[in-house]
Amino acid sequence: MTTENFSKFNIICPICNSQDSRFKKNIYKYKLFGCSNCDGEFSWPAKSLTDYDQPYEKVDFKRLLEKSLRRNFTYSSLAVFLNLIKKGTILDIGTGPGTFLFHAHRLGFDTYAIDVSKSYLSVLGQNCPFAKFHITSGEQFDIPKEWPNTFNVISTLDILEHAEDPLVVGQNIYKHLADGGYFIGSLPNRNRYYYKLLKSIDDFVLKDCGGDNPPYHMTFWRKRTVKVFLEKLGFTDYYIFSGGLAWRKNISIGGKRSAVFSSLVNKFYKNTPKIPLPVIDFIEQFGTHLMFLARKGTGKGDLQKTGKIIERKLYNKEIPFFIEGDIE
C-alpha cells in the first residue's frame, strides 16, 4: 500500500497548504499523511464523520471548575495568561459547557462564545448566564451583527484538531481579531509520552471517543506545526510550549492504573515550585498538550518573555482562583 500512487489526487496539507506530503498508514476509512513542510499529520480524505450535536451529558459544573484549575494544564495556563493582559472582549470557539468562559468572566472579560452543538445552549445558559452565545457551523463561522466585529482575545481549546480545514478556521479568526489582540489555544501534542513510549502507557484521549484518530481528530500537531501554522496566518509574535504530563493524576498501563507511575507524576506535580524551569520544560516536552499564544500586529509585545513568566507562575501554582488540594 505504501507504493500506491497518490499523484493523481490533489492532496494538500490542511494546516499549511503544502503539497509536500508522504503517505504513512491506513486508519479505518482514512489514510494518514505526514507533511514535510510543517511536520504535522493529517487524515485524507479530510471529512469528519463525527456528530458533535449529540445530547450533552450533564456534569457537576462546580466541581468541574474546581478541578479545572487544580489538575488541568490548559485551563491553568490560560487563566495565568488572561490575568496578565488588559481586559476586554473574548470569543471562545467550541466553548462546550463553558469552563474556560467562566474563568475568563471571573477575570474581568466580556465573554462571547460560539459552538456547533445546539445541545449546549441550555447547558451554557445555566453555567454561564452572563455570556453571549451563538450557534454556527463549519470553518467559516459567522458572527451575529449585534456582536463586535473584532475581539481582543479569541480562544480555541482542543478545537483545531477536529476541524476539516484548520487553516480556514485560523484565517477567519485572524480576520475577527483586533489589532494587538491575542489568538490563544491548545492542541494535543503529537510528541507526547504516549507515542514516545510506543503506546505502552494509556493516552488521555478516551478510546470510546475514537482515540487520537480520525474521524475524531483530523489533524495532528507538533511545536513546529503550530509555528508554521501561526506564521502562515500572519503572526510574528508568538509563544508555544508543551505540558500536561505533570498534571496527570493517574497513569495507566494496559488499562490499569499504575500506582508507581501515578505516584511519581503526583510527586513531580506537587514539587514543581522547587524544580528549575529547564528541568520542567525537558520533561513537559512529552506532555499531553501544546499551548500557543499569538499576538496580532507589529506593535510592542514580546510573547517569548511573557510565555516564560506564565510557565514560572504556572508551576509555582500562582494560578488565579487556585485551591490547594488533590482530586479523588
MOLIN-V603601 format. One record per helix or strand of 2 or more residues. SS is the DSSP state (A for helix, B for strand). FROM is the first residue (numbers start at 1). LEN is the number of residues. Records with the same first field share a line. If there is no record, write none. Layout:
SS=FROM-LEN, FROM-LEN
This chain:
B=21-7, 30-6, 41-4, 89-5, 110-6, 132-4, 151-7, 177-13, 219-3, 237-7, 252-2, 256-2, 289-7
A=61-8, 73-10, 99-8, 120-8, 160-3, 166-10, 193-4, 207-3, 223-11, 259-12, 272-3, 277-8, 303-13
